[in-house]
Amino acid sequence: MAVIRDVMPAFELLQPDTAADAQKLLEEHGEDAWAMAGGLDSFDWLKDRIKKPKVLVDLSGVEELKGIRVSSDGVEIGAMTTLTEVANHPAIRGEYGVLAQAVDVVASPQIRNQGTLGGNVSQDARCWYYRGGWPCYRAGGNICYADTPVGRNREHAIFGANRCVAVHPSDSAPALIALDAKFVMQTPKGERVVDAEDYFVGPELNITRLNILGPGDLLTAIRIPATWAGANFYFEKVRDRNVWDFPLMNVASAIKLSGEAIGDIRIAVNAAAPKPMRLKSVEDAVRGKPGNTETGEMAGRLAVEGAVPLQFNAYKIPLMRSLVKRAISGVAPPQWTQDAAILNDAAREATWRS
Amino acid sequence: MPEMEDAKISASKEHRITRRRFILGVIAGGAVVGAASYKILSPGGRTRGAGERWITLNVNGRMRRVEVMRQETLAWTLRYKLGLTGTKLGCDRAECGACTVLIDDVPHYSCSVLTNTVRGKRVTTIEGLAGADGTLHPVQQAVVDEQGFQCAFCMSGFIMSAVGFLKKHPAPTRTELAHGISGNLCRCQDYNKILDAMMRGAEYMRRA
């Protein structure tokens, strides 16, 4: 499709100052309303004329949705806090490093300066047939263009496909699942808090949404309990280019050792399925075992059991096996994936010193 | 040869219509057209908190009154309403970085910011870097000294990214700087020369 460079079609722009107002506006306008956080996912849809909301509720002026509050129970991150802010925050870098690492490798510096944590977990699927405006299942049609013998599906799902084979594109989501985060929403029925993994929905439940947010719902904050503070973390993202790209796959784990053995663990991968996958069978299998290569090998094999590759994405099976193995073996991530994080460390030290 | 041409242009500056001035003239005339199309596109009455038609923006230290559509991006306003055509529009999809400007000193893709959301913030474009007397910003001077770009379409975006990054990280290594400006693309693939120029710019900024 040609890239349209003209001004977007008109919409009503509402700019509330408080979360309560924002929620009310979303409720009032229902299906006509579009909640915009950083806008980086929204603008593609609007500029390409694929989604045409009548009313845009711009959340960028809602100060109470921004910022990171640290308490003895953990941290609460406002949904409108930018990814740069999350990545730079001393408490998150110090105690919940897996999240800092994850958001550090999202897209590009400018996108992290504007993109928000709430937006990152609530963004839509990146399947190009869907993004290109094809009338696929996810768009309300009754066909999947990616899952055909010639469909381009190298980036698509090896698990959980149900008519739609798109994957969830978020880097922060698996880290938040590993940290057992809670998502706080304001809904027409009042406040609702869910576990991170329950925030996301697969196509078997709702093929047109990647998360549980419905009309009138507003994600306000993400709470990370202190349970996993300072655990042994692992995050790795594999992508085609080291900037801008969405993950081909990523993995996040939090491990508490008891002696030499893995005492407790949470592990999740994303971009393998239509929603971030918490690998409970792996968690159960490795608890009590030493965090070494042997356990990692076993975990990797277990993780990919039941995977169903499409025409062009079978590589994701060995990829997932390796990522899970590395996340559990207690090894350092390969250097090339960590360049960005290491570089940022050096730069940040300079900032905090100054 | 290049020097001679430069001299000729500056000598006849007074009574020549340069390409840039011609474009700016068209933009000033276009304000009326902009207002007319807004009325056609607008979906009816105003509701509470609606984006305003006339807004005041702080651009390059000056308060500018400008009429904007609700769906207008900052890149559009800067280029076609305020005549600040130094900000380039490449992809218009937050994928190339040519439109990078500073909002409160932080680099943003201006193609992906609604103008109505930057009220009360400081916007800095490439035109706002040089001093009032025309002295170039250290990074701009470094680009001139190193001849850092080929076609230079991406240049203002790269410079704005680098300036934003260097404000926070004044003494980066070459690799750190590369990471800092990794949100910008150069289709001439001139990255090494660009990094040479930006590293020199960092050095000039530290000395200044």
Interface residues (C-beta under 8 A of the other chain):
Chain A: V3 R5 V7 M8 P9 A10 F11 E12 L13 L14 Q15 P16 D17 D21 L25 G39 L40 F43 D44 L46 K47 K54 L56 D58 S60 G61 T84 A107 S108 P109 Q110 I111 N113 Q114 N242 V243 W244 D339 A340 L343 N344 A346 A347 A350 T351
Chain B: L41 S42 P43 T47 R48 G49 A50 G51 M69 R70 Q71 E72 T73 W76 L89 C91 D92 R93 A94 E95 G97 T100 V106 P107 H108 Y109 C111 S112 V113 L114 N116 T117 S161 F165 K168 H169 P170 A171 P172 T173 T175 E176 H179 G180 I181 S182 G183
